[in-house]
Amino acid sequence: MIQTPILIVGAGPTGLMLSAQLHRYGTAHVIVDKKPGITELSKALAVQARTLEQYRQLGIADKAIEQGFVAETVQLIINGRVRAKIPLGQIGAGLSPFPYLFILEQSQNEALLQDKIAMQGGNVQWGTALTEVRKTATGYAGILTRHDGSQDEFECQYLIGCDGASSAVRHFLRMPLRGGTNARLFFVADIDMDVGLEKEGLLLALNKSEFMGFFPMSRPQQYRAIGVLPSSVTDPENIPFDTLKDHIEKNAGLPIKITGHSWHAGYRVHHRIADSFRSGNVFLVGDAAHIHSPAGGQGMNTGLGDAVNLGWKLAAVVNSWSDAKILDTYNQERRPFGVQLVHTTDHAFSTMVSKNWLARFMRTSILPIILGTALRFAVTRRLLFKTISQIRIAYRRSSLSDGSRSRSIHAGDRFPWFEWQGGNSFDWLTKPGYVVLSFGAALPQKPMEWVGPTTFIKVDSPAAEAAVAAGLPRNGSIVVRPDMHIAQIIA
Ligand SMILES: Cc1cc2nc3c(=O)[nH]c(=O)nc-3n(C[C@H](O)[C@H](O)[C@H](O)COP(=O)(O)OP(=O)(O)OC[C@H]3O[C@@H](n4cnc5c(N)ncnc54)[C@H](O)[C@@H]3O)c2cc1C
């Protein structure tokens, strides 16, 4: 019999991040996955700045940076002509220590997180599936089935579904993912190709009938191609690669010659979200809670963000540092972002793939102008970076945010990143727990909702001047949550 306060089902990026977060607080848990190990597929490529900031707090950002690379440009190719080449390299300069679009395959992200868990003294029980679950008087119980057919009973207080789009945990809750499915079929393919253009970033090829995107990968001529399958393909799960090769070479509107391929897949694109990310003491996290088109490079990053949000709250309750009502704020904070994400990615994806005349006109005439213009101006470049990088996610309406503010910075916002000679603001936030920063005023009492580890820092010049320039109060204190969001501004 396995008895644990927390059972995490699924060790994709989301479950691995949740386990690493719980280890930061020494919180007992068990994590299982039915697969034999981490994914061998490239899957998600884009690692957004907010994820790298979270990796930095975990101490694994340097390793991630060593292994991946920055996408330097995006080239817009309309009806076969390069219409714009837009630099992306430092698009978020001054906003994040990682002011770019970073590329690192999902398999490598999972390896980094798995190594972190091992360094923290933990491990994943691979080859172990959740096969039965029921509610009990104190929590949940059920059966875990190992790859050799042997079974273990388990009991847990908190059951966490990080088990992907077909989540067994969500099925146990009888909670559907509501939303829709795009009528057209989508493909991804990791290919080596000769295209006659320098390999330095993303290629977006748009024409009247097609949309294709090419994302740089690690080998010299390797790209991830994404796009819509030809209507002759009806079974997305069994596409011969030659069909896809012909489709890409003929329809991208670029002189592409495919010379190799390592993976391809076809699938239906869903835009769906669970009615609630929490039911009793069951939580849905990552793809188990929301799924959408991979075109915006948000899926893996959103799952990682969910896990960071839930991790410290679960630790707080299991370690008796907070009242259990703090757990309500997971759904309160993360579901609104999920709803917005599913809606915007659905809208963007539909415009990119639709065959109707208006969408075709938007794709080939309006979009290049909007994107080309927006990416030329500093204000719109910064806004685009803030949105795609996920650094703009804020929890102003959460019951953990008290409505306090200092100029444009509100309780619930991500704590801003800024530098001064010899330091930067994120170095204050590396220890697990709350951080209370005092800018020339008396330190406040410990935050009401948390009695766990707390770091108190008195901030002097030049850091205090840099903080004021970033929008923080000259005299006052800031209470920062363990996930680097502001809880309170005492001015
Ligand atoms: C081709 C492609 C490209 C993508 N590109 C991007 C991108 O650029 N950027 C981005 O952010 N996202 C991207 N995504 C999305 C991203 O891959 C997913 O959002 C991400 O994998 C979700 O992580 P997860 O841990 O929530 O779920 P998953 O990765 O699906 O992991 C769920 C885990 O649960 C396990 N499991 C399931 N059922 C059980 C059970 N009963 N018992 C035990 N274990 C179980 C599974 O074995 C699996 O390991 C892409 C996806 C695809 C397919």
The ligand as an ORCA input file, in Angstrom:
! r2SCAN-3c Opt
* xyz 0 1
  C       3.923     18.708    -32.106
  C       3.710     19.530    -30.898
  C       4.314     20.758    -30.829
  C       4.154     21.537    -29.698
  N       4.792     22.748    -29.636
  C       4.725     23.461    -28.485
  C       5.543     24.637    -28.292
  O       6.326     25.053    -29.158
  N       5.464     25.277    -27.087
  C       4.638     24.833    -26.097
  O       4.605     25.448    -25.015
  N       3.856     23.714    -26.253
  C       3.892     23.008    -27.406
  N       3.193     21.843    -27.531
  C       2.305     21.403    -26.449
  C       3.062     20.619    -25.392
  O       3.739     19.518    -25.944
  C       2.067     20.143    -24.350
  O       1.283     21.253    -23.954
  C       2.778     19.545    -23.143
  O       3.358     18.311    -23.441
  C       1.792     19.340    -22.000
  O       2.491     18.807    -20.920
  P       1.735     17.978    -19.819
  O       2.802     17.509    -18.896
  O       0.614     18.770    -19.286
  O       1.080     16.739    -20.586
  P       1.827     15.572    -21.367
  O       3.105     16.015    -21.950
  O       0.804     15.002    -22.284
  O       2.176     14.525    -20.236
  C       1.180     13.739    -19.630
  C       1.854     12.512    -19.034
  O       0.880     11.767    -18.312
  C       1.110     10.394    -18.525
  N      -0.140      9.660    -18.260
  C      -1.289      9.755    -18.962
  N      -2.226      8.953    -18.395
  C      -1.650      8.357    -17.335
  C      -2.103      7.427    -16.365
  N      -3.354      6.926    -16.369
  N      -1.250      7.002    -15.411
  C       0.026      7.476    -15.376
  N       0.521      8.375    -16.290
  C      -0.322      8.805    -17.241
  C       1.588     10.303    -19.953
  O       2.350      9.125    -20.171
  C       2.422     11.568    -20.095
  O       3.794     11.353    -19.837
  C       3.332     21.058    -28.644
  C       2.711     19.801    -28.742
  C       2.909     19.035    -29.845
  C       2.277     17.671    -29.913
*
